Amino acid sequence: MKTGDQPSTIKMLIAGGHSDRWQTIQNTFKEIVPNWEVTINGCTGVEEALDALQTDPLTFNIILVEDELPGMSGLDFCKELQVREVPLPKLLLLEKEREHLELEALESGVNDCLIKDQKENYLIRLPLVVRRVILNFHNCIILKYADKVLRETQEKFLKKQEQLLKSKNLESIGILAGGIARDFNNYLTSIMGNIAIAKLSLHNTRKIHRSLNRAEESSIKAADLAAKLLTFSEGGEPINKKNSITDIIRHTIEYHFKNTPVTFHHRSEQNTWPVCGDETQLKQTIYNILLNAVQAIPDKGEVIIDTDNVSLAQTNEFSLTAGDYVKISIKDNGVGIPAKNLDKIFDPFFSTKEAITHEGVGLGLSISQSIIKKHNGIITADSTEGKGTTVTTVIPAYSEEPCQPL
């Protein structure tokens, strides 16, 4: 090992031995790898070592275990650590080689063994062995995590595929499968790429953390995609309460679309009825519809939003239960949607945009439709190619406490 290697931070707990031994190990590291930051916490007995680990095990990144400890063998001590699920790699320092060592070490949760010799030449090898044990341990954790993500992704995809087989045609299933596969592939590529960087960066703790943080961010995005899939299937029941739909629309425009080149015109009745619904879900619905409208406008354009009070009779154009509703119409002057595609726009991952841009490809309108259905409302779309699209949402008006959809 070259002394010019970038420094590593090693925080080591040594179980067994005495202060002279710990000082010898400390001196060895200083001599062989002087640019490493090595901290050693030596514990003579078992209880002392367990107390140190119980306080904060993640203070350390490796445990060195002597072959014999007071009242307990090193292997038995490692077994105890395994039972307590201590999340640290363990290096066992053996006095001599013996039969069935590999099996005993495996059963005891030992990550590696180093056999001492009378001339203590093993100390020269110790820094390399410690570094290897830590690296292999971290790689194992990362690979297990990546495998878990892959298995969960596959299970969720298979579950969604099974559900869609019952309710969607083969074309919709193909679009959904392609969308999920593309998005999850992007997330997993990021995870695996950052894992690879971390594997090469053990000597640089900051770089490891940065790479693993990026992998974690991609994992969170994958989990968010799975959560979105659940929203338009069996989950996501609304928490109903009294809400002002005009306030929700105004907030969404000001917060999300303030800097777009599109002009918004919001026209509403003076006394627009409050609605009964989940504020967060309604904001998500309005945002998804407005986002699609903005993306449909190639340059400067306008989006017109009308909110109206409507009282529906027993028989009505929306096939909804008779009662009072609020109708929100969002009209853009964008490129419009071909008639052959209009009945597909609420399918998950369907898009009329060029696939190469990846704009608008996702679950936005599918989620919006699911949300509105769970509010006992309806969402429809009408479009003329080259002239624009109008998305109409009808949701129950607020009646009285407790807030319940009509």
Salt bridges, closest charged atoms under 4 A:
GLU66 OE1 - LYS116 NZ 2.43
ASP67 OD2 - ARG98 NH1 3.48
GLU80 OE2 - ARG84 NE 2.72
GLU95 OE2 - LYS116 NZ 3.18
GLU99 OE1 - HIS100 NE2 3.81
GLU104 OE1 - ARG98 NE 3.74
ASP112 OD2 - ARG132 NH2 2.41
GLU120 OE2 - ARG21 NH2 3.05
ASP147 OD2 - ARG151 NE 2.90
GLU171 OE2 - LYS344 NZ 2.96
ASP183 OD1 - ARG182 NE 3.45
ASP224 OD2 - LYS228 NZ 3.65
GLU234 OE2 - LYS159 NZ 3.51
GLU234 OE1 - LYS160 NZ 3.60
ASP247 OD1 - ARG250 NH2 2.31
GLU279 OE1 - LYS241 NZ 3.66
GLU279 OE2 - LYS283 NZ 3.25
GLU302 OE1 - HIS265 NE2 3.22
ASP306 OD1 - ARG267 NE 2.69
ASP347 OD1 - LYS168 NZ 3.30
